[in-house]
């Protein structure tokens, strides 16, 4: 994650990345987000930064956080899409990403976490290779 130095605050960067993952279908309604510890490690930020980002996402109606359980996605993106609140480009990207995830499940047998990582990598224009495909 980028350093804060005059840029967007780190908690806002985390909010944007998690929100983008929810909107793009990487996480769907009912999914649990990674634990705070996993987010700290993945994003390279402090616990307070992760907690502030999760609080904002909760206030925005994207997630619900329960002590001892974690943060669950409560936003139904399909409902929002059907009401036309997202651009055609986002709708097309989400469908492409979900097709990728479904194809990965059938063809490679990779688990949900691997499919999410691959989907995120494809969105960022990076190549993703998991160890399972190399075996």
MARMARLO-676938 format. One record per atom (N, C-alpha, C): y, x, z. Coordinates in pm, whole numbers, plus 50000, padded with zeros to 5 digits. Each point is the difference from the previous one (the first is absolute). Layout:
# MARMARLO-676938
YXZ ...
# end
This chain:
# MARMARLO-676938
498835008450000 501174991650000 501235008950000 501034995649932 501245007749990 500715000650134 500735010650020 500815001450121 501164990249992 500514996450117 501054990050005 501335005149949 500425012250031 501265006349966 500894992949900 500754989650039 500944993349913 499384989849905 498704998850002 499334990449913 499754987050075 499204991549940 499574987650063 499235003650127 500254992950110 499265002850124 498484999249977 499275008350073 498545000649982 499344986550023 500454992550101 499364987150025 500184990649881 501155000849931 500214991749882 499095004549885 499755012949990 499095005049897 498584994950026 499595000050128 498674994950035 499934985149971 501044992550035 500044985649972 499834997749850 500745007349919 499924998149854 498605003049947 499405011050046 498675003649949 498954989650040 500034995650125 499014990150045 500254986749930 501254996149989 500354987549932 499535000449854 500235011249933 499545001449861 498494998849989 499285005550097 498534999149999 499564985550020 500704992550083 499654986050022 500304991849875 501185001749945 500414992349882 499125003249880 499585012649986 499185003949885 498534996150017 499624995450118 498624995550020 499085010350059 500525011650036 499175010150064 499494994450133 500894993250071 499634992650121 500304985449973 499054991350029 500184985749976 499954992450132 500334987349993 500034991550120 498675001350075 500105002850130 498825001550084 499565014450019 500455009149915 499655014250015 500735006050120 499355009550065 500665007750104 500585012649937 501235003250038 500615012549955 499345011550075 500165012249953 499485011450076 500615000250140 499305006250093 500495000950137 501305008050005 500724998750112 501235007950016 499705014849983 498915004650061 499635014249992 499785004149854 499284991749923 499765003249858 501325000349922 500904990750030 501294999749931 500835012350036 499955004150126 500715012150044 499505012049920 498675001249990 499415011149926 500294999149850 499864988049943 500194998149856 501445002249956 500954994950078 501415000749962 500715012250059 499375006550098 500625011650061 501264996750079 499974988650068 501154995750079 499574997850145 500974997250086 499714997950142 499504985850027 499444998350118 499514986850042 501144989950004 501155004050048 501134990750009 500464995449861 499915008949902 500344996549862 499034989649946 498715002150022 498984990449955 500204986650070 500225000350130 500174987550074 501234992349953 501095007149973 501204993249950 499744993949864 499315007249913 499674994649867 499114987650012 499005000550087 499114988550019 500764988150057 500945002650089 500824989450058 500834993249892 500585007949912 500804994549891 499124991849905 498855005349966 499074992649911 499574986950065 499835000050130 499664987950073 501164990049994 501215004850025 501184991449993 500194994249861 499605007449897 500134995549861 498904990049961 498994998650085 498934990649972 498865005749917 499935013149989 498925006449924 498745001950084 500195003250128 498865003150087 500154993250135 498904999850075 499994995750140 499275011150075 500625004850107 499405010750078 499534994550134 498745002950032 499424995950128 499535012450074 500395000950127 499595011350081 498485000650007 499465011849976 498555002050005 499264996249873 500674993249909 499354995949875 500585007349880 501315001649998 500655006749888 500964990849928 500365003849880 500974992649919 499284993449883 500084986949996 499334992149896 501024994849900 499655000849872 500874994649895 499924984850006 501164993650008 500034985450004 500704994149878 500615008649919 500694995449880 498994996549892 500114988149944 499134995949891 500745002549869 499755011649940 500715004049879 499714990449885 498784994949991 499654990649893 500904987850005 500294995150121 500874988450016 501415003349952 500495011850037 501335004149955 500045001649849 498945005849943 499955001949854 500024986649928 499264990250053 499944987149934 501334992550007 500855003550098 501324993750010 501065007949923 499595010849933 500915007549914 501015008650074 499675004750118 500955008150076 499905014849967 499075003949916 499895014049961 500175001149850 500455011449957 500235002149858 498695000249923 500094997949872 498825000549913 499365013950006 500845010250011 499485013750007 499115001950123 500444994950116 499215001450122 498714992049988 500084988349942 498804991949980 498995007549913 500485005949891 499115007549911 499415012250071 500845007050076 499495011750072 498944995950102 500244989350072 499054995550101 498664996549936 500044992949888 498754996549931 499275012549951 500745009549945 499405012549954 499355007450117 500725000750111 499485007050117 498744993150052 500014986850009 498834992750051 498825001749905 500255000049870 498925002549903 499415013850023 500865009750026 499565013750026 499125000550125 500464993150104 499254999750126 498634993549979 499984988749932 498734993049975 499065008549915 500545006449896 499185008549913 499445011750077 500815006050086 499555011350081 498864996050090 500064988050053 498964995150090 498684998749924 500064994549879 498784997849922 499465013049942 500875008349947 499555011749925 499705012250086 500795002150104 499825012350077 499344997850134 500014987650048 499434997350131 500835005850113 501275003249973 500825005850106 500454989250097 500335004250121 500384990250101 501454995749981 500424990050079 501324994149986 501115010350016 499855009150096 501015010450021 500165008949880 498875003649936 500065008349880 500704992649886 499714987149985 500634992149894 501504999150024 500394998250127 501434999350030 500685013149965 499395011050038 500585013249971 500125002049850 498984996149927 500035001449855 501084991349938 500144987950052 501014990849948 501405005450027 500235005050119 501305005750033 500275012049911 499015008549983 500175011849915 500334996149857 499344989649950 500264995849863 501434994749987 500484993250104 501374994849998 501015011450001 499675010750071 500915011450009 499865009449882 499064997149911 499805008549883 499235012750030 499285000150111 499225011750038 498544997549967 499255010649985 498574998249979 499334999650136 498994991850009 499264998650125 498535002549971 499415008650078 498565002049987 499424999950139 499014991550019 499384999650131 498705008249996 499545003750116 498805008450007 498774992649951 499994986750013 498834992449958 499765000949851 501105000449923 499825000749854 499535013849956 500145010050087 499575013449966 498555003050038 499384990650073 498625002350045 499004996949892 
# end
